[in-house]
Structures are given as structure tokens and as C-alpha cells.
Amino acid sequence: MPKKTIVVVNATGRQAASLVRVASAVGFIVRAQLRSKTEPVAKELEGLPNVSLVEGVLEDQKLLSSLFLGAQLAFINTTSWGDEVTIGRALADAARKAGIHHYVYSSMPDHSIYGHGWPALPHWAPKFAVENYIRQIGLPATFVYTGIYNNNFTSLPYPLFCMELQKDGSFEWKAPFHPDIPLPWLDAEHDVGPAVLQLLKDGPRRWLGHRIALAFELLTPRQVCEAFASGLRRPVRYVQGAIEIKVTIPAGYREQLDGVTLLFGHFNAPYFGPELTAPAEAMSLWEGYRGIEEYAREVFPVEEQANGLTWML
């Protein structure tokens, strides 16, 4: 049977790179678009079997016109680089023109459609607009809604998921989330690839038009800190409070953080909106997930050391 080709964009991102690694390992041909081959992740992907890199930006119409040719499958996670809605629509049009059999799009909800005074998050609403366009043009598609990345945590002073090291060696996570309302969690690098690959194997016959909450644990902030404490073998506590911005952040991200505070800190809205729940469908796709405790024990110290930190030594 001929090997199938999967197109992936923004291939150095956590979601896309996870799929590239897994798909390559089991024999799929992967065509991976990225902005630059000079990044460390790009060099890793270039060395994998069955992977070809396409360097360029998604605003390039010439690149788009050839990106999907001869491919059967696609996993698309657009980002806030450039006009996300315009890029997302152009990708969908190119995939439809090329006859892609199954298009998996990484979307997110627009909470404003549900009323209740809930705001639309500026980094999420464009994805929902692209999802609606994909549905309108009849592209055979499935939509994954990703939970909060375990990998967001760092002791560096970045806002929202800073696990701040205290003088006594403990950690403190301060965020606007209610301490006892569960949130969905996902180890993007470990688990997106296997789950999306299973979606692509199952095909649109099973998943056409479906939305899937891609998260493998539902944990409150207190439970997350308990899991971290177990993994790190040191105290970790949660404090509900305002997001602190101590470093320069990208343009537009402050508005996203303000929306997160209002939506989840004030309204206590469901993370994926009222229509999606986790983790049953995600677990039906992939049972070998890496949870928060394992992440804290096995991965968090390694990532921290790679960032130049020494608290684990």
C-alpha cells in the first residue's frame, strides 16, 4: 500500500512537532512547513526519516499553491504570526483545491457566542472563525481543541504559568483561576502527535465535522500543585491572584491575559465552552498520555536546566 503524505504547518511548534515525530516513526511521509530551518527543532526534524522541510511563510501564495499537492492528510495549527484568519482561510482553500482527504485543524472556542457576558479571547477567536470557514467550504475536517500545556510551566518570570521558586526551595504558582474549578491539561509534546495520528488513521468516516477536547487530565489548580509537589518532592502551593507581568511580552498578549482573567477568573467559564468535555474522547484516541505528576518529575527539571536554571542540582 502506498505511503500517505501528511502536511504539517508551523512544524517547530509543540503540537506540530509532536505529530511530525510520531508520523515519521511509523512510516508516514511528512511535508513540514516552517519559517526557518535554523531553529534547533527544525534541525531535529530535518534529521528524521520520511520528513521533508518546506521553508517559507504562509503568506506566500506560491508556497501555498504547492504545499498540499500530492498529499492526502493535513494537520494545521495556525498562529498569531500575521493575519491568522486570512492565513487560515488560504490554507483551507489550498487544501480543498488539492483534494486533501482529511484535514485536522487545531481550533479553540469563541466564548462570546454563548452570551453570559463572556469575552472572546483574542488569540482564540480567530481560530474559531477559521473553523467556521472550513465547515462552510465543505473541506472534510476534524477539529481539536487543546487543553493547557503542561509545558507552559516555568520558573522564569513569564506571566500566567510562572512556577516561582521561593527562598525555602518550594514553588508557588499564582494565577487568576479559581483554585477548585477543574481545568483541562495536555502534554503537547508527548501526546498531541499520537492522538492526532489516530484521528488521521480513523479518517473522516468516523470524525467528520467532529470537535474533540484534546486534554487527558481535568485538575483544579490546587490538584496541579499537589501533582507538581509529588513529582518534584518539594512543596508547591497555589495562590489565586492577578497576573503579574515582569518581562516584555508580545504585542497583543496583554489583551489575551486580560481576557483570561475575566473569562476564567471572574466568570469561571468552562475552558472549552459548555459543549465540550474532557478527557473521554482524548483517552479513546491515546491512552499513553503523560500527566502533570510525571511531567513535573521527568521533564520540568530538564527543561528548567536547559533554560539555564540550577535549582534542581
Secondary structure, DSSP 8 states (H G I E B T S, - for coil): ----EEEESSTTSHHHHHHHHHHHHTT-EEEEEES-TTSHHHHHHHTSTTEEEEES-TT-HHHHHHHTTT--EEEE---SSS-HHHHHHHHHHHHHHHT-SEEEEEE---GGGG-TT----TTTHHHHHHHHHHHHTT--EEEEEE-EEGGG-BSSS-SSSBEEE-TTS-EEEEESS-TTS-EEEE-HHHHHHHHHHHHHHH-HHHHTT-EEEE-SEEE-HHHHHHHHHHHHTS-EEEEE------S---TTHHHHHHHHIIIIIIS---TT-TT---SHHHHHH-S----HHHHHHHTHHHHHHHTT--TT-
